[in-house]
Amino acid sequence: MPELKPSPTLIDFQEYVKELEVERGFITQTIRDKCLLLGEEVGELFKSVRKQEGLSIDTNSNFNEVGDELTDIFIYLCAIANRSNIDLEKAFRRKEEKNKKRTWK
């Protein structure tokens, strides 16, 4: 079973996801597979938020707490990044440098 460092960096999370996908037999799933699964998880997050906010929900729907759904989304993001050979920390920093130059109103 993969072990996550006590104070992991973003690349540590990506490596952990890579290892857990091997262990759980998910490594052969394609980027398309992961994107579709990510979309499903986003829907589950929305349902969790609806429940948390006291809005009506389909009682037959399958979803967990907001934190669980966010974690599932994060795992899929790491998996997609891994399949695309993207270091999420570097990508985040590059994107934020662009965002800093934008005008926000």
N, C-alpha and C positions, 0 to 999 in steps of 0.2 A: 504494500500500500504506500503511495507517495506521501511524503511528509512536507508540510509547509513550514518554512522558517518562522521563528517567533516574531520577527519584525520584517516581513517580506516586502520586497520592492515589487513594482509592477511586472518586471521581467520574471521574478520568482513566481508570481501567480501564473504567468503564461507557461512557464516550465512545469508547474504543478498540474495545470490543466492538460498539458501534453501527456504527462505521465498517467494521469487518471483516465484519459481517453484510451490509452493503450490497455491499461488494467481492466477497464470496463467494456472493451471491445467496440469503442466508438471511433477508432482512428480511421476507419475506412469511409466514414461519412464525408461527403463532399461539402464544399463551401455552400452549394445550393441547399443541401440537407440542413446544414447549420443555420442558414438564413431563414429557412422555413420554420425550423424549431424556435429560433429567436423570435420570429413573429408571433408564434403561439404563446411564448412566454410573456411577451409584451401585452398580449390580450389578457393573460392571467393576472399580470400586474394591475391592469386597469380594473379588473373585477375586484381585486384585493383592495384597491384604493376606494372603489365604490362602496364596498362593505365597510371599510374603515371610516368613511365619511357619512355612513348611515343612509346611503342611497339603496334603492331596491335592487336586488340581484336575483338571478336565476338560482334557486336553491339546488338545482341539479348540476350546476357548473363545477368544474374541477379546478381549484386554485388554493393557494396557501396564504400565509401572511405576507405583507408587503416586503419585509426583509428577505424572506425565502425567495420570492419572485425576483427581487433585484439581484440576489445571488445567482439564480439560474441565468438571468440575462448576462451578468458579468462573465459567467463561465462560457456562455456561447460567444460573447464578444472576444474573449481570449482565444477560443478555438478558431474563430474566423480569422483573427489576426495571425495566429500560428500558421494556418493554411496559406495565408497571403504573405508570409515572411515579413510581417510588420511588427516592429518593436513598439508597443503601445505607448510607452513612456516617451520615446523620441517623437512619435507622431503627435502625442498630446502637446509636448513642448513646442514643436514646430507650428501646430495649429494655434496655440495660444499666442505665439509671437505675431501671427497674422491678425488674430482677434484684437490684440492690443492696439493695433493701428486703425481699427475700425471705429466709426463714430456710433455710439450707442445712445439712443434717445428714449 
